[in-house]
Amino acid sequence: MNLLLLGFDLLLSINLLTLAFAASSSQEPRRGTIFFIAFGLLLALVWARLRAPDLALAEAAIGAGLSGALMLGAGQRAARKPDGEGPP
């Protein structure tokens, strides 16, 4: 049983590192935001594995949900605005 949990934790760690790299190196802002949301959801799973359910819920709600929705909305708003309009 411990070997199975160790394998799951290792897989989770590798996925977190991959998503962090993908989110930070993405050339397209929308794709980077989606990777950021997935990273937040996996990080919530990490907090749950560490037996911190309060942090897991906060990470899922604020880190992935609210922040991701705000970033997606800002990206859509910026894409609609023609070049040269708005603050510098």
C-alpha positions in Angstrom: 0.0 0.0 0.0 2.8 2.4 0.8 4.5 1.7 -2.5 1.2 2.6 -4.3 0.9 5.9 -2.4 4.6 6.7 -3.1 4.0 6.1 -6.8 1.0 8.4 -6.7 2.9 11.1 -4.9 5.8 10.8 -7.4 3.4 11.0 -10.4 1.7 14.0 -8.8 5.0 15.8 -8.3 6.1 15.2 -11.9 2.7 16.5 -13.1 3.0 19.6 -10.9 6.5 20.4 -12.2 5.4 19.8 -15.8 2.3 22.1 -15.4 4.3 24.8 -13.7 6.8 24.8 -16.6 4.1 24.7 -19.2 2.2 27.6 -17.5 5.2 29.8 -17.2 6.6 29.1 -20.7 3.5 29.2 -22.7 3.5 31.7 -25.6 -0.3 31.9 -25.7 -1.8 33.6 -22.7 -5.1 31.6 -22.8 -3.2 28.3 -22.8 -0.9 29.5 -20.0 -4.0 30.4 -17.9 -5.5 27.0 -18.5 -2.3 25.3 -17.4 -2.4 27.6 -14.3 -5.9 26.4 -13.4 -4.9 22.8 -13.8 -1.8 23.5 -11.7 -4.0 25.0 -8.9 -6.3 21.9 -9.0 -3.4 19.5 -8.7 -1.9 21.6 -5.9 -5.2 21.4 -4.0 -4.8 17.6 -4.3 -1.3 17.9 -2.9 -2.7 19.8 0.1 -5.3 17.1 0.6 -2.6 14.4 0.5 -0.8 16.4 3.2 -3.9 16.2 5.3 -4.6 19.9 5.2 -8.2 20.0 3.9 -8.7 23.7 4.7 -5.7 24.7 2.5 -6.9 22.3 -0.2 -10.4 23.9 -0.3 -8.8 27.4 -0.3 -6.4 26.5 -3.1 -9.2 25.0 -5.2 -11.6 27.9 -4.7 -9.2 30.9 -4.8 -6.1 29.6 -6.5 -7.6 27.7 -9.4 -11.2 28.9 -9.5 -11.3 32.6 -8.8 -7.9 33.6 -10.1 -8.3 31.5 -13.2 -11.7 32.9 -14.0 -10.3 36.5 -13.5 -7.3 35.8 -15.8 -9.5 34.2 -18.5 -11.8 37.2 -18.3 -9.0 39.7 -18.5 -7.5 37.8 -21.4 -10.8 37.9 -23.3 -11.2 41.6 -22.6 -7.7 42.4 -23.8 -8.2 40.4 -27.0 -11.3 42.4 -27.9 -9.6 45.8 -27.4 -8.0 47.1 -30.6 -4.3 48.0 -30.5 -3.6 51.6 -29.5 -6.6 51.9 -27.2 -6.4 52.1 -23.4 -3.7 52.9 -21.0 -0.1 52.4 -21.9 
